[in-house]
């Protein structure tokens, strides 16, 4: 078994591990430089509808599945 190497460049920042990547994204979000686009969100009970929506090709951002509570923003 060999260890896979993790490394990529983003915004002239070299990211060497998944944790470093998450920390970097967190910093960008806190500074207001990263704003994810969520097209729609669905409660977990409607996962089949969420899948159908994604497969339809109509989405223009990410689709979130809400696991517990929260606003689904439909």
N, C-alpha and C positions, 0 to 999 in steps of 0.2 A: 504494500500500500504506500502510495506517495502523497505528500502534502501538496495540494493545489496552491498555486501562487495567486494572490489577489492584488491587483494593482490597476488603477486607471487615473486618467487626468480629467479634472473638471474645473473649469474656470481658472486655469493655470495653477491648480492645486493638485499635487500628487497625493492620491489616496491609496494607502497600502494595506488596509484591512476593512472588513465590513463595519466594524465598530467605528473606525475613524471616519468612514463615509457617513454614517448616521450622525455622528457628532458634527461633522461639517454641514450637513443639511439642516440640523437643528440650529446651528449658528446663523446660517443664511436666513432661515425662517424668523428667528428672533430679531434679526436686523432688517426684516422686511424685504429681503432680496429674493425670496422664494415663496411663491404663492401657488399652491397646487390648485388645479381646476377640477372641481367635482361637478359633473353634469347632473347626476341624480344619486340618491341613496335609497336603499330598500331595507326594510326590516328582514331579519333572518328568515322569518316565516314565508317571505315572498322571494326566496332565493331563485326559484324557477323563473319567475317573472323578470328578475334582474338578469339572469343568463339569457333569456329571450331578447331582452332589450339590447344587451351587448352584441349578441349575434346578429341583430337586425342591421347593424352598421349605422344606426342613427345617432349614437353617442358622440359628443364633441369634447368630452373630458373624461375623467375617471368616474367609475361607478363604485360607490361604497356600499358595503353590507353592514348594517348596524346589528351588532350581536346582542346587546342588552340596553334597553331604554334609549333615550335620546330622541332628537327630532329627526325624522326621515326626510324632511324637506321636499318630498315627492316631486 
